[in-house]
């Protein structure tokens, strides 16, 4: 084996890809760079040290120079400026140059010099000396730059000195009747004189003070002294801070002002209006701010900041006084004055609504006293250790200020200004007005107790009319206008009908609570019946969209919304959820009106997309369809809901064992003692037994057991008789509905509402007390002075012949009914009779009812439909439909002459006899029966008989209609029990 190639050794190559020489070069370069950085850092250190030394020496030198100038000043003018003369303030004097150079507010001597300087200026002005000539001499224009500089700096150091020494001047700064000898008073009076709006330098002086954040200084002064502040309403005098603030804000709001824009973070709105109860401290300032142009300027300024999503508010004073809440309270308190002024601008109302909406949205919900009581009771049983449960609690007085601010007068004025200039619903102006109003009211409904605002919105504004015209116009044109995003709380791509519906539905629902039948049906107020039919379509489509096609995130079955949980995280979903609730409540109420007197087909309430799949899902807990059944059952046809109801009953019965002739509970009932025997035997049964199978044997008046085996028919007869005897006995009606037995007892509407645990209103009163209803309607439409009728907020109860008087409100015996409060009186009387007076009886009745019938089973039916379930329809029998669904046996068929004759006879019966025939033959909810015949002559003398448990009619082959009619009438009217079987 031979070796070939270069015999010399190969060059060694580093695995890193570089030679050792290259590595050495790289290392050297890195060391050089590090050394260069070290020298650079060293030079910076040396330079910084030199700067510090120079600064220290400079400060020391400056301090020494200031001390030198101070000594010169004192030696020339004296420690108390006793040597100062008028010429000291002229342009040629060094007085102010020296004072500004050495002045230090913390130095007591300097402060005294400043006070005496200001005192001297004020004395000269009081002696009718012209302040312009005092500072400028004979020609202001020639020295205006120097004079302006001196004036604005003098005014600023006066305010800064008071701020820095505010703890020393406690109880002086905000006192309106302060003695002019006081040092703080002298400085404030001097500032007011220096920035007088009539002076030529006023604009520059005010601008300078605002740019130096003087409102932030005043805010700290006020917060430090507000406990000692006294309102000046009794004397008419102003504190110096209030006077200066009034001058500053009045100048800033003028159209002619050429001042540069001030940082909004330090403007009057952000700083001063966030002081709690500012108007109590500065009552006169409230009047200044409320002037139309001034409030419009500042509120518009705030609205622009909101549009830019800028947070300008200073730090909160405390958790009880958040800045946004204090700002809202002060704005609302002053807004009433602003809105009441003639020709209040539309733009002002829009900006006010936008700002109020934003601030209200930040508030925690303010509960009514009843809501607070319920929540306090509930919190006793809850463990509140979690930090997530901590809620913001406003100061009670601050909360009261906000609630009082958004009162009926404020809302009336605001809505009237917003809607007063609308000429055509749908134009740009109307869309802006509707967006502003709806956004504010939506947040108001979620934040404040509704009872404070609903009545005025419903009866004293054009809100319902304008919103309806807007919605109808959009629906007819098949295009919903998008509301301005900065006014609507919603993204621009949100459906345009969300906010209008969120506001319209609760207000119109409140209005319908006091509208009477004549107004609704005859006078067609507040909306025509044609408009209401259109409204039903809009609500139905919106609900179906929200609940089925595009369901919202929160549980649809919830009857209330949680602003804390959903509103701030996803306002779009929160408002969708809110609309689904209020729209379903309004549609349910409109369905009640339609049930009283039909003005539109019941099918108008049914959604278009209810199919077999939806029905199959509706019986499954947790599904969308099941949630819709709980929230908006009227969207589903009545027959479909009956099927669901029956399936629920069947499921419960199956859990109690199969039906048969053998039952654990068997009753022997004497017909002449039916109520007594039923009570004695059924009262001992448990809830489980009541839902189980019960069989009944009747004993007739002779003490003999009646023939017949109870397959359901005898029990049905038993239920009909016992409920007729005493329908208010709980063991009667409830078992009847559970077993599906129709009882021939019509129940009053108000009573059926109690089964659904609903609140009754004025229009339910005729079913309880028609005479009282007539009196209240007379009172409602009375054209004269109601106070002359001598009515008070009391009601007379007549129980067992004894009359008692009860107050409808605390102190009601002394509160007279007037034209202004008559609606409230009518509402309270209706509530007392329909809800309060029968609350105990209703509670006991409902407790027994729910032992057998679960609440969610009947929540899917309204009162009219419940009556159908309990007693069946009062309409005439559909004989043709019954004939189609009949089966025949025993030689009979549908074309048999006896059968033809039979149906002719049934058609000729009166409604009462048709009802008796159904009762004689059929069990409820079944649509077929068998007819059996016997052609023998003996059978022709027999009466027809029935087996109700099988829907079976045994009909002999009668040869004439007359004979058949006579036999049938005798059988159905004999009331022979089951002996004819």
HELIX and SHEET records of a PDB file:
HELIX    1   1 UNK A   20  UNK A   77  1                                  58    
HELIX    2   2 UNK A   86  UNK A   89  5                                   4    
HELIX    3   3 UNK A   95  UNK A  102  1                                   8    
HELIX    4   4 UNK A  108  UNK A  126  1                                  19    
HELIX    5   5 UNK A  131  UNK A  136  1                                   6    
HELIX    6   6 UNK A  140  UNK A  142  5                                   3    
HELIX    7   7 UNK A  144  UNK A  164  1                                  21    
HELIX    8   8 UNK A  183  UNK A  194  1                                  12    
HELIX    9   9 UNK A  202  UNK A  211  1                                  10    
HELIX   10  10 UNK A  214  UNK A  225  1                                  12    
HELIX   11  11 UNK A  226  UNK A  228  5                                   3    
HELIX   12  12 UNK A  240  UNK A  252  1                                  13    
HELIX   13  13 UNK A  264  UNK A  266  5                                   3    
HELIX   14  14 UNK A  268  UNK A  271  1                                   4    
HELIX   15  15 UNK A  278  UNK A  281  1                                   4    
HELIX   16  16 UNK A  283  UNK A  289  1                                   7    
HELIX   17  17 UNK A  292  UNK A  307  1                                  16    
HELIX   18  18 UNK A  323  UNK A  339  1                                  17    
HELIX   19  19 UNK A  346  UNK A  362  1                                  17    
HELIX   20  20 UNK A  369  UNK A  380  1                                  12    
HELIX   21  21 UNK A  387  UNK A  389  5                                   3    
HELIX   22  22 UNK A  396  UNK A  405  1                                  10    
HELIX   23  23 UNK A  408  UNK A  420  1                                  13    
HELIX   24  24 UNK A  428  UNK A  447  1                                  20    
HELIX   25  25 UNK A  450  UNK A  452  5                                   3    
HELIX   26  26 UNK A  454  UNK A  459  1                                   6    
HELIX   27  27 UNK A  463  UNK A  476  1                                  14    
HELIX   28  28 UNK A  485  UNK A  488  1                                   4    
HELIX   29  29 UNK A  497  UNK A  512  1                                  16    
HELIX   30  30 UNK A  517  UNK A  517  1                                   1    
HELIX   31  31 UNK A  518  UNK A  522  3                                   5    
HELIX   32  32 UNK A  529  UNK A  544  1                                  16    
HELIX   33  33 UNK A  545  UNK A  549  3                                   5    
HELIX   34  34 UNK A  563  UNK A  567  3                                   5    
HELIX   35  35 UNK A  571  UNK A  596  1                                  26    
HELIX   36  36 UNK A  602  UNK A  605  5                                   4    
HELIX   37  37 UNK A  612  UNK A  618  1                                   7    
HELIX   38  38 UNK A  624  UNK A  631  1                                   8    
HELIX   39  39 UNK A  633  UNK A  635  5                                   3    
HELIX   40  40 UNK A  638  UNK A  655  1                                  18    
HELIX   41  41 UNK A  671  UNK A  673  5                                   3    
HELIX   42  42 UNK A  674  UNK A  682  1                                   9    
HELIX   43  43 UNK A  687  UNK A  691  1                                   5    
HELIX   44  44 UNK A  713  UNK A  725  1                                  13    
HELIX   45  45 UNK A  730  UNK A  739  1                                  10    
HELIX   46  46 UNK A  749  UNK A  755  1                                   7    
HELIX   47  47 UNK A  762  UNK A  767  5                                   6    
HELIX   48  48 UNK A  770  UNK A  780  1                                  11    
HELIX   49  49 UNK A  786  UNK A  789  5                                   4    
HELIX   50  50 UNK A  812  UNK A  814  5                                   3    
HELIX   51  51 UNK A  822  UNK A  831  1                                  10    
HELIX   52  52 UNK A  832  UNK A  836  3                                   5    
HELIX   53  53 UNK A  839  UNK A  849  1                                  11    
HELIX   54  54 UNK A  855  UNK A  858  1                                   4    
HELIX   55  55 UNK A  863  UNK A  871  1                                   9    
HELIX   56  56 UNK A  879  UNK A  884  1                                   6    
HELIX   57  57 UNK A  897  UNK A  908  1                                  12    
HELIX   58  58 UNK A  911  UNK A  921  1                                  11    
HELIX   59  59 UNK A  937  UNK A  940  1                                   4    
HELIX   60  60 UNK A  948  UNK A  950  5                                   3    
HELIX   61  61 UNK A  961  UNK A  973  1                                  13    
SHEET    1   A 2 UNK A 665  UNK A 670  0                                        
SHEET    2   A 2 UNK A 694  UNK A 699  1                                        
SHEET    1   B 2 UNK A 794  UNK A 799  0                                        
SHEET    2   B 2 UNK A 802  UNK A 807 -1                                        
SHEET    1   C 4 UNK A 887  UNK A 888  0                                        
SHEET    2   C 4 UNK A 930  UNK A 932  1                                        
SHEET    3   C 4 UNK A 952  UNK A 954  1                                        
SHEET    4   C 4 UNK A 945  UNK A 947 -1                                        
END                                                                             
